[in-house]
Amino acid sequence: MEIPFRCDLGCLNRADGSARLCIGGTDIMASVTGPAPVPARKESIDKATIEVSLHKKIGGVLDNAETEIEVLLKHTLENCILTKLHPSTLITVTVQLMNVEGPIFGVALNAVTLALLDAGVPLAYTPAAVTVASLAPSEGAPAGMCCWPTKAQAEASPCVAQFVFSNVLPHAAGAPAPAPTTPGEEPANPPVEVVSCHLAGQLCPLESSAPQQAGAAALVQLSEMARESSLGVWRFIREALANKTHSA
Amino acid sequence: MAQQIYLPAQVIDAAGQSVMSGHGTKMSKDGKVSSVCAGYYQRIGSVVSVITLRHRYLAAQADVIVGRIMGLSIEDSEWIVDIGSIQYARLPLSSVMEQRRQTKKDVLNMRSFFAEGDLICGVIYRAPPEGRATIHLSEKLPQKLEYGTAVRVPCTLIKDLAEHVRHFDFDIDCILGRNGWVWIAPGPALLVGGRPIPESFARVARTRALIEALHGRSCKISPEAVSALYRAALPYPLDQLATEPVRRAIFDDAGLHPAEAPQPTPQRPTGATPRSSPSGRRDEDQIVTMGDEDD
């Protein structure tokens, strides 16, 4: 079953870039302002300062899980944005949760990516986040995995993993260079590299006979499924940008 | 040419072809040119660029801009000006004190010239790539902007014009700042003793509504477009100019259509941008920032 993706790019006309992304039932709006002038107390003279703030649907203080998401977003963006290009500036990212129906981080990062691309902020790579959950065996269904779990699936799942992929391979001696793409041609096998993975739960049951191997195998399975799904995320990002430009 | 969106880190041209990286691209150590932002591919000669539709204004020399005074620095005897760019710009006191030598008393009285919150119109005099731009005032341009209104639109919608200060035949003066800030003020016929007459407010408001309509439809804001829209919008009351049916009607009457996907435009002539020198491959990563895509 395909999880529906819906996106409205450039929805906020005061921000430099904005996107409202809805995956399944989780609806998140991200806005990016910058690179912009920075007050002296936040200034870094060698790079751009990145600020991320997460806002809940009705407002209020963030709980631990939401604060962790804010920190994860900031670390991912510090890795991904080319901050050395714009020293002494400030890039402000605001994430507003409009509706929460499952794990947030994946949807939030994809929304932030779309907003950054809309704003034209230079990035070292395009991050694509995917959330996968392993499903415990129940009557009538064997153990399996699913992408973009709903709230109920995530709570019942023994293990939820949020992957972030990058579309660039690191410099590896002897690795074949990725094929260049000419305009009008879809890249055949875009390189996909894991940037980060945040796991919560148990990869394999404690009673299994060889837990290390079983755990490693389960992780590989989850990451393969996530990797497949990330190709769809990049395709969706490209389509969203193309639709925006044609109807701009 | 089939237009395709390039995403950041997508390789554009592998090593072996002699290309130089332009706006929105970077060249890695092994000579691969890859994209740094999401946009359309453009190749002019051997310079390859990725053009985004939206970006913040990047100052370039000789651009006419409209800015707002954010503060002043007595120690450096300059004003700090917000031009909607990635850094504030500076306006040195010496650009105002052309007639006589600058004394300490003039520096202490800087606020009598421009205070925080004032709008000014100036020309970019120097625009170092990662530093603050310097603005100079020009005698040919209005300096302190009063009795009018400023509208902010994306800088990509303002073309490079021969004359950025335009007088329209409906008695409105406009400054189409290259940074996307547009100043609309009543023309001399609507001023009495230097102050605008009440009838001018409606015209300024109509012009502002039409410029916002052009922004809403992502059309280029050119003097011809504004004139054509003004004539087409005359039958409609002011409070309806923001509604969709009226906008559609006046745009059809004026013969204006939203911009299509960006057309490849000629590169800025040498002597100005791109930011790092396009002298072929270098040993370190050569990263070029984005600039205005049209010229």
Chai-1 contact restraints between the chains, C-beta under 6 A:
chainA,res_idxA,chainB,res_idxB,connection_type,confidence,min_distance_angstrom,max_distance_angstrom,comment,restraint_id
A,P35,B,I86,contact,1.0,0.0,6.0,A-B,restraint_1
A,P37,B,Q87,contact,1.0,0.0,6.0,A-B,restraint_2
A,P37,B,Y88,contact,1.0,0.0,6.0,A-B,restraint_3
A,L85,B,I287,contact,1.0,0.0,6.0,A-B,restraint_4
A,L85,B,T289,contact,1.0,0.0,6.0,A-B,restraint_5
A,H86,B,I86,contact,1.0,0.0,6.0,A-B,restraint_6
A,P87,B,E130,contact,1.0,0.0,6.0,A-B,restraint_7
A,T89,B,I86,contact,1.0,0.0,6.0,A-B,restraint_8
A,L117,B,A38,contact,1.0,0.0,6.0,A-B,restraint_9
A,G120,B,C37,contact,1.0,0.0,6.0,A-B,restraint_10
A,G120,B,T52,contact,1.0,0.0,6.0,A-B,restraint_11
A,G120,B,R54,contact,1.0,0.0,6.0,A-B,restraint_12
A,G120,B,H55,contact,1.0,0.0,6.0,A-B,restraint_13
A,P122,B,V36,contact,1.0,0.0,6.0,A-B,restraint_14
A,P122,B,C37,contact,1.0,0.0,6.0,A-B,restraint_15
A,L123,B,P8,contact,1.0,0.0,6.0,A-B,restraint_16
A,Y125,B,P8,contact,1.0,0.0,6.0,A-B,restraint_17
A,Y125,B,A9,contact,1.0,0.0,6.0,A-B,restraint_18
A,T126,B,L7,contact,1.0,0.0,6.0,A-B,restraint_19
A,T126,B,P8,contact,1.0,0.0,6.0,A-B,restraint_20
A,N167,B,A9,contact,1.0,0.0,6.0,A-B,restraint_21
A,V168,B,A9,contact,1.0,0.0,6.0,A-B,restraint_22
A,A177,B,A14,contact,1.0,0.0,6.0,A-B,restraint_23
A,P178,B,V11,contact,1.0,0.0,6.0,A-B,restraint_24
A,P180,B,V11,contact,1.0,0.0,6.0,A-B,restraint_25
A,P180,B,D13,contact,1.0,0.0,6.0,A-B,restraint_26
A,P180,B,A14,contact,1.0,0.0,6.0,A-B,restraint_27
A,P183,B,Q4,contact,1.0,0.0,6.0,A-B,restraint_28
A,P183,B,Y41,contact,1.0,0.0,6.0,A-B,restraint_29
A,G184,B,A2,contact,1.0,0.0,6.0,A-B,restraint_30
A,G184,B,Q4,contact,1.0,0.0,6.0,A-B,restraint_31
A,R238,B,I5,contact,1.0,0.0,6.0,A-B,restraint_32
A,L241,B,I5,contact,1.0,0.0,6.0,A-B,restraint_33
A,L241,B,A38,contact,1.0,0.0,6.0,A-B,restraint_34
A,A242,B,I5,contact,1.0,0.0,6.0,A-B,restraint_35
A,T245,B,L53,contact,1.0,0.0,6.0,A-B,restraint_36
A,T245,B,A261,contact,1.0,0.0,6.0,A-B,restraint_37
A,A248,B,S218,contact,1.0,0.0,6.0,A-B,restraint_38
